Amino acid sequence: MKRGGSRAEEQQLMSVLPEDSERTRRYRSKRDAILAAATDLVNVNGVRGFTLADVAQRVGLNTPSVAYYFRKKEDLAAACLIASMERLNTLVTLAAKGRDPRERVSLLIETYFDMRRRIRLGEEPALTSFNEVRAFNEKHGETVSNAYVEMFRGVRGLLEPATADAAQRRLRNARTRLVMETMFSAAVILMNYEPDEFGRARRRMTDILLDGLAAPGQAWKPRVIEGVIPTPKDHAEAARESFLIAATQLINEQGYRGASVEKISAKLNVTKGSFYHYNEAKDDVVVACFERSLKIIRTIERAAAAEENGWARLCAASAALLKVQVSDQGPILRLSAIGGLPARTELVSQFDRISDRFAAVISEGIADGSVRPVDPIIAAHMFTSMINSAAGLPAWLPGITPAEAPAIYAKPLLMGLFPAQ
């Protein structure tokens, strides 16, 4: 092929050349390097927060050279996500060899932690975060979403057999999401461990996921917490609240950069002028979203603190938080949405303290005998991850109501997916 051949022609040639062809090896090596660099950038700045020039600089190429492999950054971001899904699908295939759901889920977590260990040691490239699967335009959105759904179905197949019962199907879908979100969130908790300690962290996380937090004899009977979000006092306050809710929904779905003023306004069917009538700037709205979410969480924490023991406090808090997540007043902003937000250090610290406070509640439950002896730090991380990921439940379980959300999503974590007791 002449040097002036098209990229499509070159890629077609790569597909027919022998695997050990020098040209094939060079092509794939450079493509893999580009994907690895882009993955690192996407994980830090989000799908919209990097450029082909950023990637080119990381791999020592010029921008046209990167564009030779991926014409647009959306092409590259989508390729990163799909490549990571393909790697995870191999783990699902291995886990499917387990004898029963409990063993299959254990195998999935085990192989995933081993992959994370190899990534930490530099033996294989990083995985792309799936926080912004819904952040793509129509062209790539369908491809990425379909690939994610296929991965979801693979994990779902590791759980209970398919059923015709609608209620059981919903519960199975919810448990599948819980397994996936717990697994993906492990990357954060593993930052506090050395590679040779990953096995210990994995055993502790698997123990909680399978057997829950409840001590023998404890039941799922969460007290209802009322008045979490006060009614707006006037029209201006109600309008401001509407903007915050719309902005939170968009930021959770598309990240900080994806939630533009235009999209927030369009979601409410108002003009940009209306947006700026009630808000100074987008960053002010984003910060206000975090402050609103933190206030909701703290209100629920204080109300749950009146419960008789640690277990009852966990049940009451999780039920109240899940209800907000799927209500018209929700969702709560996800910590992952902070990526790209200027001056975000203090916000991260405040969200980190939420996990610390739940770790204290779990420790109190262990001390009073209402919670099983578990690692409170890992348990609190899993608890807050479950709360965060519940923001996406309406997309996975259409029609889910605030009344049913706690039992269908929080209860499986607190009581365990397959409790031995």
LOTIDO-205944 format. One record per residue: residue in one letter; x, y, z of N, C-alpha, C in turn. Coordinates in pm, whole numbers, padded with zeros to 5 digits, always signed. Last residue first. Layout:
AXYZXYZXYZ;...
REM end
This chain:
Q-02643-01769+05661-02726-01795+05780-02868-01830+05743;A-02530-01700+05423-02514-01838+05466-02605-01871+05583;P-02683-01498+05171-02641-01517+05311-02638-01663+05351;F-02630-01381+04904-02656-01524+04929-02614-01556+05072;L-02619-01101+04936-02677-01160+04816-02717-01305+04837;G-02711-00936+05242-02625-01027+05168-02696-01083+05045;M-02830-00734+05384-02862-00871+05425-02775-00975+05353;L-02718-00510+05259-02717-00520+05404-02745-00662+05454;L-02755-00567+04984-02621-00544+05038-02619-00565+05188;P-03035-00610+04961-02941-00715+04920-02798-00693+04970;K-03138-00353+05060-03150-00476+05139-03053-00585+05093;A-03100-00171+04850-03022-00160+04973-03023-00290+05053;Y-03274-00273+04644-03134-00241+04619-03048-00231+04744;I-03531-00339+04721-03480-00403+04599-03330-00378+04578;A-03585-00190+04945-03586-00335+04956-03522-00403+04836;P-03563+00079+04840-03477+00028+04949-03470-00124+04955;A-03763+00092+04623-03619+00099+04599-03535+00045+04714;E-04034+00109+04681-03976-00024+04661-03824-00023+04648;A-04088+00383+04719-04130+00286+04821-04060+00151+04806;P-04002+00513+04490-03929+00533+04614-03964+00430+04721;T-04019+00274+04214-04076+00378+04300-03992+00396+04425;I-03939+00211+03875-03911+00186+04016-03959+00303+04101;G-03970+00262+03607-04090+00256+03689-04065+00228+03835;P-03696+00067+03497-03798+00168+03466-03922+00149+03554;L-03415+00005+03598-03542-00053+03645-03653+00049+03622;W-03219+00153+03482-03209+00008+03473-03337-00062+03515;A-03295+00415+03530-03258+00378+03394-03255+00226+03376;P-03340+00421+03806-03452+00442+03714-03421+00403+03570;L-03068+00379+03911-03170+00274+03912-03286+00299+03815;G-02870+00567+03938-02897+00514+03805-03005+00409+03799;A-02850+00616+04206-02898+00725+04121-02933+00676+03981;A-02725+00403+04320-02872+00398+04316-02930+00511+04232;S-02460+00463+04344-02503+00396+04220-02654+00388+04209;N-02455+00577+04605-02420+00654+04485-02480+00593+04359;I-02523+00354+04764-02606+00474+04765-02582+00556+04639;M-02307+00183+04705-02444+00141+04676-02538+00261+04671;S-02099+00337+04803-02103+00305+04660-02243+00263+04619;T-02157+00333+05074-02169+00460+05003-02170+00439+04851;F-02112+00053+05116-02240+00115+05150-02259+00246+05072;M-01846+00021+05050-01948-00050+04972-02086+00011+04995;H-01733+00181+05251-01710+00213+05110-01816+00146+05023;A-01813+00038+05474-01865+00174+05455-01845+00218+05310;A-01665-00198+05436-01812-00203+05441-01872-00065+05416;I-01404-00103+05456-01450-00159+05329-01602-00162+05325;I-01420-00021+05726-01383+00074+05622-01429+00024+05485;P-01490-00247+05878-01582-00132+05871-01548-00033+05761;D-01490-00575+05804-01399-00461+05792-01485-00336+05777;V-01706-00732+06048-01659-00710+05912-01556-00597+05916;P-01912-00906+06246-01773-00858+06244-01722-00852+06100;R-02251-00788+06185-02148-00892+06183-02009-00831+06192;V-02436-00584+06410-02370-00598+06280-02263-00706+06290;S-02518-00589+06670-02623-00589+06567-02567-00605+06426;G-02327-00564+06871-02370-00698+06832-02476-00703+06725;D-02209-00330+06938-02332-00362+07011-02392-00496+06968;A-01983-00340+06767-01964-00335+06912-02091-00373+06988;I-02102-00332+06519-02021-00449+06554-02006-00456+06706;G-02217-00079+06536-02302-00196+06522-02229-00325+06557;E-01990+00080+06545-02080+00079+06660-02171-00042+06656;S-01896+00028+06288-01815-00013+06404-01900-00018+06530;I-02101+00150+06143-02080+00005+06130-01998-00047+06248;V-02060+00415+06218-02188+00351+06248-02173+00198+06243;A-01803+00454+06109-01823+00464+06254-01953+00397+06296;A-01861+00433+05842-01770+00335+05901-01783+00335+06053;F-02012+00661+05813-02081+00532+05805-01992+00420+05858;R-01804+00846+05837-01911+00845+05937-01990+00714+05933;D-01650+00788+05611-01592+00771+05746-01702+00764+05852;S-01824+00862+05409-01787+00722+05423-01729+00695+05561;I-01820+01138+05463-01946+01064+05468-01917+00916+05488;R-01563+01214+05412-01605+01209+05553-01739+01138+05569;D-01564+01220+05138-01485+01117+05206-01529+01103+05351;F-01712+01450+05097-01772+01322+05061-01696+01207+05124;Q-01524+01639+05188-01654+01628+05255-01723+01495+05222;S-01316+01597+05006-01294+01573+05150-01426+01556+05223;V-01436+01680+04769-01394+01541+04783-01377+01507+04931;L-01463+01951+04832-01582+01870+04808-01550+01722+04823;E-01198+02031+04849-01280+02034+04969-01406+01952+04952;T-01114+01994+04575-01051+01923+04686-01140+01919+04809;R-01198+02132+04352-01285+02028+04402-01232+01958+04527;A-01137+02350+04172-01132+02364+04318-01220+02260+04386;P-01345+02261+03894-01238+02341+03953-01250+02345+04105;L-01420+01936+03790-01471+02053+03860-01357+02131+03922;G-01310+01705+03688-01312+01822+03602-01363+01948+03670;G-01505+01492+03883-01399+01500+03784-01413+01620+03693;I-01734+01470+04031-01645+01580+04064-01537+01598+03959;A-01877+01245+03981-01909+01361+03898-01817+01479+03926;S-01820+01060+04171-01745+01051+04045-01769+01172+03956;L-02012+01108+04364-01877+01158+04387-01796+01158+04258;R-02331+01212+04244-02231+01108+04260-02093+01170+04279;L-02596+01380+04408-02483+01386+04317-02381+01277+04349;I-02912+01224+04430-02799+01284+04500-02680+01278+04405;P-03174+01294+04184-03091+01212+04271-02992+01295+04352;G-03479+01376+04369-03345+01323+04354-03295+01345+04212;Q-03737+01443+04373-03646+01537+04437-03501+01492+04427;D-03874+01232+04273-03871+01353+04191-03776+01457+04248;S-03665+00947+04370-03782+01034+04378-03768+01152+04283;V-03443+00791+04391-03536+00760+04281-03662+00846+04284;Q-03303+00907+04610-03237+00881+04482-03334+00859+04366;V-03481+00902+04826-03447+01029+04762-03389+01005+04622;K-03475+00627+04879-03601+00692+04841-03576+00825+04772;L-03211+00591+04957-03259+00527+04834-03389+00592+04786;L-03211+00731+05200-03127+00777+05090-03173+00718+04956;A-03386+00575+05355-03418+00715+05327-03339+00768+05208;A-03248+00329+05361-03384+00337+05306-03419+00480+05268;S-03007+00399+05487-03006+00349+05349-03143+00360+05285;A-03100+00481+05743-03029+00574+05655-03032+00528+05510;A-03221+00246+05843-03299+00369+05830-03233+00466+05732;C-03002+00064+05838-03127+00036+05765-03205+00164+05739;L-02817+00190+06008-02783+00162+05868-02908+00139+05784;R-02961+00191+06248-02921+00318+06187-02885+00299+06040;A-02987-00079+06299-03109-00002+06274-03075+00132+06209;W-02713-00141+06344-02789-00203+06236-02912-00121+06201;G-02650+00010+06577-02586+00037+06448-02661-00020+06330;N-02957+00090+06758-02825+00027+06741-02772+00055+06600;E-03181+00263+06776-03132+00196+06895-02994+00131+06880;E-03169+00591+06615-03205+00449+06622-03129+00378+06734;A-03079+00846+06581-03167+00823+06696-03205+00676+06712;A-02945+00861+06344-02864+00847+06465-02949+00818+06588;A-03121+00925+06145-03096+00782+06169-03018+00760+06298;A-03104+01204+06150-03230+01139+06186-03208+00992+06221;R-02839+01240+06065-02880+01286+06198-03009+01219+06243;E-02854+01130+05805-02762+01074+05906-02805+01114+06047;I-03032+01306+05683-03070+01166+05702-02981+01101+05808;T-02878+01540+05683-03010+01539+05746-03053+01396+05778;R-02658+01459+05529-02639+01491+05672-02772+01491+05746;I-02781+01425+05278-02717+01312+05345-02702+01338+05493;I-02866+01688+05225-02963+01578+05232-02904+01460+05309;K-02620+01822+05220-02719+01858+05320-02823+01748+05337;L-02499+01705+04998-02439+01687+05129-02538+01718+05240;S-02672+01802+04799-02661+01659+04823-02603+01631+04961;R-02622+02079+04818-02757+02026+04840-02752+01877+04874;E-02352+02084+04751-02394+02130+04884-02533+02079+04918;F-02365+01993+04488-02293+01917+04589-02337+01956+04729;C-02514+02203+04378-02564+02066+04371-02496+01978+04476;A-02344+02418+04416-02471+02417+04490-02533+02277+04488;V-02149+02347+04232-02114+02351+04374-02240+02346+04459;V-02308+02379+04002-02249+02249+04035-02212+02243+04183;V-02367+02652+04011-02476+02554+04018-02421+02417+04060;D-02117+02761+03979-02191+02791+04101-02304+02690+04121;D-02056+02674+03723-01980+02621+03836-02049+02648+03969;K-02240+02830+03570-02254+02684+03578-02179+02629+03700;A-02352+03126+03744-02271+03055+03644-02286+02906+03666;E-02578+03235+03885-02468+03320+03838-02391+03254+03725;N-02926+03178+03836-02793+03126+03868-02685+03216+03810;Y-03163+03288+03752-03161+03227+03884-03023+03180+03929;H-03094+03392+03508-03176+03474+03596-03170+03421+03740;Y-02968+03192+03375-02884+03295+03435-02964+03394+03521;F-03199+03047+03294-03095+02986+03378-03016+03094+03450;S-03324+03229+03129-03390+03190+03254-03290+03127+03349;G-03142+03230+02920-03165+03353+02997-03232+03324+03129;K-03171+02982+02816-03048+03010+02889-03063+03136+02973;T-03519+02884+02873-03411+02946+02797-03286+02960+02883;V-03657+02555+02940-03649+02699+02961-03530+02753+02881;N-03688+02279+02980-03764+02348+02876-03772+02498+02902;L-03523+02143+03141-03635+02208+03208-03725+02283+03109;K-03342+02060+02955-03407+01957+03038-03530+02013+03109;A-03244+02302+02861-03332+02222+02774-03407+02116+02854;S-03082+02377+03076-03198+02459+03041-03297+02379+02957;I-02888+02176+03060-02965+02194+03184-03094+02271+03155;K-02788+02223+02804-02856+02097+02834-02941+02106+02961;E-02677+02481+02833-02780+02455+02731-02859+02329+02764;V-02485+02443+03026-02598+02530+03058-02712+02504+02959;S-02388+02092+03025-02376+02232+02985-02500+02311+03028;A-02254+01834+03131-02376+01903+03175-02362+02053+03147;G-02004+01746+03061-02116+01712+02974-02244+01786+03008;R-01835+01817+03265-01823+01887+03137-01941+01860+03045;Y-01923+01642+03473-01924+01787+03490-01921+01861+03357;G-02124+01367+03342-02007+01430+03400-02018+01581+03405;Q-02356+01253+03258-02261+01295+03156-02137+01363+03210;E-02510+01168+03482-02513+01092+03357-02394+01124+03266;N-02462+01353+03683-02448+01210+03713-02436+01128+03585;I-02527+01585+03544-02389+01565+03587-02365+01417+03618;L-02806+01551+03511-02717+01556+03395-02572+01530+03433;Q-02897+01555+03779-02926+01441+03691-02829+01437+03573;T-02809+01809+03859-02758+01688+03925-02779+01566+03838;A-02964+01976+03697-02818+01976+03683-02758+01850+03744;A-03220+01922+03796-03188+01893+03656-03037+01885+03635;I-03186+02013+04062-03224+01873+04036-03187+01834+03893;L-03125+02283+04020-03030+02197+04089-03059+02050+04062;F-03359+02377+03895-03231+02382+03824-03129+02288+03888;S-03540+02339+04105-03558+02267+03979-03429+02264+03898;E-03447+02524+04293-03442+02381+04324-03455+02298+04196;R-03512+02760+04159-03371+02730+04188-03354+02580+04217;A-03789+02740+04167-03719+02741+04039-03572+02705+04057;A-03832+02754+04443-03875+02634+04370-03803+02625+04236;E-03740+03010+04496-03673+02897+04559-03707+02766+04488;A-03928+03156+04348-03785+03167+04317-03709+03048+04375;H-04172+03090+04474-04147+03052+04335-03998+03054+04302;D-04100+02978+04815-04162+03065+04715-04124+03018+04575;K-04003+02770+04973-04086+02873+05034-04159+02959+04931;P-04002+02416+04906-03958+02552+04875-04057+02657+04927;T-04001+02180+05171-04076+02237+05059-04028+02380+05032;P-03701+01996+05258-03809+02091+05286-03876+02143+05161;I-03632+01663+05263-03612+01781+05178-03728+01877+05202;V-03714+01494+05472-03573+01504+05438-03543+01631+05358;G-03958+01420+05596-03914+01560+05592-03768+01579+05559;E-03898+01101+05764-03978+01199+05689-03909+01335+05686;I-03800+00776+05758-03753+00910+05793-03825+01010+05704;V-03906+00468+05882-03928+00572+05781-03882+00707+05835;R-03681+00211+05974-03777+00314+06014-03786+00419+05905;P-03649-00109+05821-03604+00029+05834-03715+00124+05879;K-03602-00401+05873-03721-00325+05910-03683-00180+05930;W-03464-00689+05827-03473-00566+05747-03605-00496+05779;A-03329-00825+06133-03422-00825+06021-03418-00690+05950;Q-03099-01039+06303-03141-00904+06263-03228-00911+06138;G-03010-01297+06345-03130-01253+06415-03180-01116+06377;P-02665-01234+06308-02774-01333+06316-02892-01279+06397;A-02606-00904+06171-02572-01011+06265-02688-01110+06269;A-02575-00783+05841-02663-00815+05953-02608-00927+06041;L-02425-00747+05615-02377-00684+05739-02458-00728+05861;G-02358-01008+05366-02417-00887+05421-02354-00838+05550;D-02261-01223+05222-02330-01249+05348-02384-01126+05419;L-02153-01123+04978-02229-01248+04981-02315-01262+05105;L-02032-00879+05046-02124-00885+04933-02211-01011+04940;I-01864-00954+05259-01975-00860+05281-02078-00871+05170;D-01687-01129+05128-01762-01173+05246-01883-01084+05270;T-01574-00960+04939-01659-01071+04895-01745-01122+05010;M-01424-00791+05104-01533-00736+05023-01628-00846+04979;R-01243-00975+05214-01331-00898+05301-01450-00841+05225;R-01110-01071+04988-01183-01164+05075-01282-01090+05164;R-00993-00830+04893-01093-00902+04813-01174-00998+04899;A-00809-00769+05091-00920-00677+05066-01032-00747+04989;R-00639-00991+05057-00709-00970+05185-00829-00877+05166;G-00548-00949+04797-00622-01070+04830-00701-01056+04959;F-00402-00714+04812-00529-00713+04741-00612-00836+04775;E-00153-00703+04918-00264-00704+05014-00400-00711+04946;D+00028-00676+04719+00029-00804+04789-00079-00815+04896;P-00022-00406+04639-00064-00519+04556-00067-00653+04629;E-00149-00219+04922-00039-00259+04835-00083-00381+04755;Y-00431+00003+04953-00366-00127+04972-00249-00142+04877;N-00574+00224+04890-00518+00220+05025-00444+00090+05055;M-00678+00174+04646-00574+00277+04652-00506+00278+04787;L-00892+00011+04683-00761-00054+04663-00647+00047+04659;I-01109+00181+04684-01064+00127+04813-00925+00066+04801;V-01125+00227+04403-01103+00336+04498-01046+00283+04628;A-01177-00017+04285-01057+00056+04244-01023+00167+04342;A-01427-00096+04368-01310-00150+04441-01183-00075+04405;S-01625-00017+04203-01585+00078+04307-01463+00031+04384;F-01668-00243+04048-01602-00127+03988-01550-00030+04095;M-01801-00407+04241-01675-00448+04180-01600-00328+04124;T-02031-00259+04291-01940-00293+04401-01803-00328+04345;E-02143-00256+04037-02103-00130+04098-02007-00154+04215;M-02194-00533+04000-02106-00459+03909-02055-00331+03973;V-02370-00595+04212-02243-00667+04197-02146-00586+04112;L-02581-00418+04152-02510-00407+04280-02374-00476+04271;R-02670-00516+03908-02612-00382+03915-02531-00364+04043;T-02767-00761+04001-02660-00756+03901-02591-00621+03904;R-02972-00678+04165-02857-00746+04225-02738-00748+04129;A-03146-00573+03973-03092-00486+04078-02968-00549+04140;N-03207-00802+03824-03139-00689+03759-03074-00598+03863;R-03337-00949+04023-03216-01002+03962-03138-00892+03892;L-03558-00787+04069-03464-00810+04179-03331-00861+04124;R-03682-00809+03820-03637-00678+03868-03533-00693+03978;R-03740-01081+03820-03651-01026+03717-03596-00891+03762;Q-03921-01099+04029-03792-01164+04043-03692-01114+03940;A-04134-00961+03916-04073-00911+04039-03934-00971+04059;A-04199-01127+03694-04154-00988+03674-04081-00934+03797;D-04108-01452+03625-04172-01367+03726-04114-01226+03718;A-03958-01608+03468-04068-01537+03402-04137-01441+03497;T-03600-01600+03504-03733-01634+03552-03838-01553+03477;A-03267-01733+03487-03373-01645+03436-03509-01694+03483;P-03096-01826+03794-03145-01852+03658-03253-01754+03618;E-02892-01588+03980-02999-01687+03971-03043-01708+03827;L-02584-01494+03817-02672-01498+03933-02780-01605+03914;L-02458-01490+03580-02388-01556+03690-02477-01573+03812;G-02612-01337+03414-02618-01481+03395-02545-01559+03503;R-02529-01083+03483-02659-01129+03530-02672-01281+03518;V-02294-01069+03337-02287-01075+03482-02418-01128+03539;G-02412-01059+03080-02318-01165+03115-02306-01181+03265;R-02562-00829+03092-02631-00957+03077-02540-01074+03112;F-02354-00643+03106-02450-00655+03216-02521-00791+03210;M-02245-00673+02852-02164-00706+02970-02254-00728+03091;E-02463-00579+02705-02417-00717+02686-02331-00762+02804;V-02470-00315+02792-02584-00403+02820-02543-00549+02805;Y-02231-00223+02683-02246-00227+02829-02361-00321+02867;A-02288-00238+02412-02178-00318+02466-02189-00331+02618;N-02496-00052+02399-02522-00193+02365-02413-00284+02420;S-02356+00183+02467-02464+00133+02553-02494-00014+02526;V-02181+00207+02249-02128+00190+02385-02235+00132+02477;T-02368+00234+02036-02266+00129+02035-02215+00100+02175;E-02518+00458+02113-02584+00329+02095-02483+00215+02099;G-02322+00662+02123-02401+00625+02241-02462+00487+02229;H-02214+00735+01886-02140+00639+01967-02222+00586+02085;K-02431+00891+01783-02351+00803+01698-02281+00695+01780;E-02530+01053+01992-02612+00944+01937-02528+00843+01858;N-02260+01102+02228-02364+01148+02137-02433+01026+02075;F-02210+00989+02570-02177+00997+02428-02294+01051+02346;A-02259+00937+02835-02215+01072+02800-02187+01090+02651;R-02316+00698+02953-02426+00768+02888-02388+00908+02840;V-02081+00624+03076-02129+00543+02964-02237+00616+02885;E-01929+00738+03281-01991+00823+03180-02032+00744+03056;N-01820+00547+03448-01908+00647+03507-01985+00727+03402;F-01646+00345+03394-01775+00340+03326-01872+00446+03377;S-01298+00390+03331-01412+00405+03420-01541+00406+03338;T-01090+00150+03177-01161+00276+03167-01279+00278+03262;L-00806+00001+03330-00943-00011+03280-01006+00128+03274;A-00459+00017+03231-00572+00048+03319-00705+00019+03249;P-00261-00261+03098-00310-00123+03103-00430-00107+03195;E-00041-00474+03293-00141-00454+03189-00200-00314+03204;E+00159-00446+03472+00165-00563+03385+00057-00561+03277;G+00171-00262+03673+00211-00220+03540+00220-00333+03440;L+00069-00320+03915+00209-00357+03894+00259-00317+03755;R-00198-00245+03876-00115-00168+03970+00035-00196+03947;I-00273-00450+03700-00274-00310+03655-00184-00226+03745;R-00257-00669+03868-00167-00662+03753-00160-00519+03697;R-00464-00600+04046-00328-00617+04095-00228-00604+03980;R-00685-00605+03877-00645-00478+03938-00502-00485+03993;M-00690-00879+03827-00665-00786+03717-00619-00651+03771;D-00754-00963+04082-00625-01003+04026-00590-00914+03907;F-01009-00860+04103-00905-00807+04192-00766-00845+04140;Y-01131-01023+03907-01126-00877+03890-01017-00816+03977;T-01112-01276+04015-01039-01247+03891-01029-01097+03865;E-01278-01234+04245-01139-01279+04257-01059-01245+04132;I-01526-01167+04139-01455-01069+04222-01307-01105+04232;L-01580-01410+04005-01576-01283+03933-01497-01179+04011;L-01583-01594+04215-01481-01605+04111-01467-01475+04032;S-01811-01505+04353-01680-01506+04419-01567-01511+04318;V-02007-01557+04162-01980-01418+04201-01843-01407+04269;R-01986-01838+04161-01959-01761+04039-01930-01615+04071;E-02060-01913+04418-01923-01940+04374-01889-01858+04250;R-02328-01826+04414-02236-01779+04517-02091-01797+04472;P-02444-01971+04196-02429-01825+04194-02328-01771+04295;D-02230-02264+04139-02356-02200+04177-02336-02049+04180;R-01985-02342+04028-02093-02440+04041-02228-02378+04071;G-01814-02149+03773-01850-02180+03911-01973-02269+03919;K-01777-02065+03519-01741-02204+03546-01775-02245+03690;A-01817-01797+03502-01931-01882+03470-01904-02030+03495;A-01571-01679+03533-01656-01693+03652-01772-01788+03627;L-01483-01672+03268-01414-01756+03365-01502-01783+03487;T-01666-01486+03165-01659-01621+03108-01590-01718+03203;V-01598-01263+03314-01732-01320+03329-01733-01464+03277;L-01348-01212+03210-01360-01252+03351-01495-01316+03378;T-01411-01133+02956-01331-01255+02972-01337-01305+03116;N-01541-00896+03005-01621-01010+02957-01544-01141+02968;L-01332-00728+03061-01415-00774+03172-01502-00893+03130;R-01237-00685+02801-01151-00747+02902-01231-00802+03018;E-01457-00557+02690-01414-00685+02636-01324-00759+02734;M-01459-00321+02838-01570-00415+02851-01531-00553+02800;S-01226-00203+02741-01233-00243+02881-01346-00342+02905;A-01304-00154+02476-01189-00242+02503-01191-00291+02648;I-01512+00028+02519-01543-00104+02463-01429-00202+02487;L-01368+00249+02619-01472+00184+02699-01500+00042+02648;C-01198+00309+02402-01143+00279+02535-01245+00202+02619;A-01379+00368+02199-01292+00251+02184-01232+00211+02319;A-01485+00606+02298-01572+00489+02283-01489+00362+02273;A-01257+00768+02279-01318+00742+02410-01407+00619+02405;L-01218+00767+01998-01116+00713+02088-01175+00679+02225;D-01445+00893+01904-01411+00759+01854-01315+00690+01951;E-01415+01136+02032-01529+01051+02069-01506+00908+02022;K-01200+01247+01900-01178+01201+02036-01294+01114+02085;K-01170+01115+01566-01219+01211+01663-01201+01156+01804;R-01018+00912+01439-01039+01041+01373-01082+01149+01472;F-00767+00718+01530-00900+00756+01581-00927+00899+01534;Y-00540+00689+01370-00601+00571+01432-00744+00598+01479;Y-00494+00946+01285-00486+00839+01186-00553+00712+01238;A-00486+01093+01513-00610+01098+01434-00610+00994+01322;V-00223+01053+01582-00327+00991+01665-00458+00986+01587;S-00107+01205+01378-00074+01063+01388-00177+00989+01473;P-00203+01464+01426-00248+01392+01306-00218+01242+01312;T-00058+01520+01673-00203+01499+01672-00252+01428+01545;N+00245+01327+01710+00173+01451+01683+00024+01418+01668;L+00360+01138+01999+00322+01152+01859+00269+01292+01835;G+00402+01056+02264+00513+01103+02183+00484+01109+02035;V+00194+00999+02426+00255+00885+02357+00368+00928+02263;R+00118+01246+02529+00151+01136+02621+00224+01022+02552;Q+00054+01395+02305+00166+01436+02388+00212+01323+02480;A-00175+01261+02217-00054+01262+02134+00069+01297+02217;V-00356+01327+02419-00315+01188+02400-00184+01182+02323;D-00383+01600+02373-00339+01552+02505-00285+01410+02493;A-00485+01597+02114-00353+01656+02136-00296+01611+02271;L-00736+01498+02151-00640+01413+02081-00497+01465+02100;T-00835+01585+02490-00826+01611+02346-00729+01511+02283;F-01077+01562+02756-00944+01543+02699-00950+01574+02550;G-01336+01562+02869-01231+01644+02928-01091+01620+02875;R-01541+01401+02799-01529+01528+02727-01411+01612+02772;V-01508+01183+02971-01513+01161+02826-01490+01290+02749;G-01280+01272+03243-01408+01241+03182-01399+01231+03031;N-01035+01309+03369-01107+01427+03322-01242+01399+03258;V-00944+01054+03456-00921+01174+03536-01017+01287+03498;N-01020+00870+03266-01044+00839+03407-01028+00961+03497;V-00927+00988+03031-01071+00977+03052-01101+00953+03200;L-00649+00953+03070-00707+01088+03063-00857+01086+03087;D-00621+00674+03067-00577+00752+03184-00641+00890+03186;T-00719+00624+02807-00789+00571+02924-00751+00649+03050;A-00522+00739+02647-00656+00798+02649-00735+00750+02770;A-00312+00560+02694-00298+00702+02731-00435+00768+02743;A-00424+00324+02590-00382+00329+02730-00371+00474+02778;L-00467+00392+02320-00581+00356+02405-00544+00368+02553;I-00200+00432+02241-00295+00542+02234-00415+00515+02324;A-00102+00174+02273-00043+00283+02351-00136+00404+02354;D-00253+00038+02084-00270+00004+02225-00214+00115+02315;R-00148+00154+01851-00290+00171+01883-00315+00142+02031;K+00114+00061+01863+00088+00205+01871-00057+00233+01907;S+00064-00213+01840+00138-00160+01954+00111-00012+01972;R-00063-00234+01595-00138-00265+01717-00068-00213+01842;Y+00146-00152+01420+00015-00087+01420-00057-00109+01553;R+00348-00335+01477+00369-00191+01499+00236-00118+01510;R+00225-00577+01406+00269-00555+01544+00288-00408+01572;T+00182-00533+01131+00069-00556+01222+00107-00528+01366;R+00444-00515+01041+00355-00399+01028+00236-00413+01121;E+00533-00773+01098+00595-00660+01166+00507-00536+01158;S+00304-01035+01156+00359-00938+01062+00416-00820+01138;D+00179-01219+01308+00317-01189+01345+00385-01094+01246;E-00070-01244+01189-00062-01188+01324+00080-01145+01358;P-00075-01141+00842-00049-01240+00947-00031-01172+01082;L-00337-00919+00726-00196-00954+00740-00178-01059+00848;V-00598-00853+00750-00568-00970+00668-00420-01008+00674;S-00615-00629+00910-00702-00742+00944-00670-00868+00864;M-00452-00445+00790-00409-00502+00917-00487-00628+00950;L-00611-00369+00574-00492-00448+00549-00445-00516+00677;Q-00798-00217+00708-00843-00338+00641-00724-00430+00613;Q-00636-00010+00790-00695-00096+00892-00746-00226+00830;E-00576+00102+00539-00469+00051+00625-00525-00046+00729;E-00827+00183+00456-00754+00083+00378-00644+00019+00461;A-00883+00375+00648-00970+00257+00637-00900+00146+00561;R-00687+00564+00593-00683+00494+00720-00768+00367+00715;S-00570+00540+00249-00659+00588+00354-00643+00507+00481;G-00234+00591+00124-00358+00516+00139-00440+00565+00255;G+00012+00707+00091-00103+00795+00085-00235+00723+00099;R+00197+00508+00082+00185+00582+00207+00062+00671+00207;K+00054+00223-00080+00127+00348-00080+00102+00423+00049;M+00084-00121+00000+00000+00000+00000+00087+00125+00000;
REM end
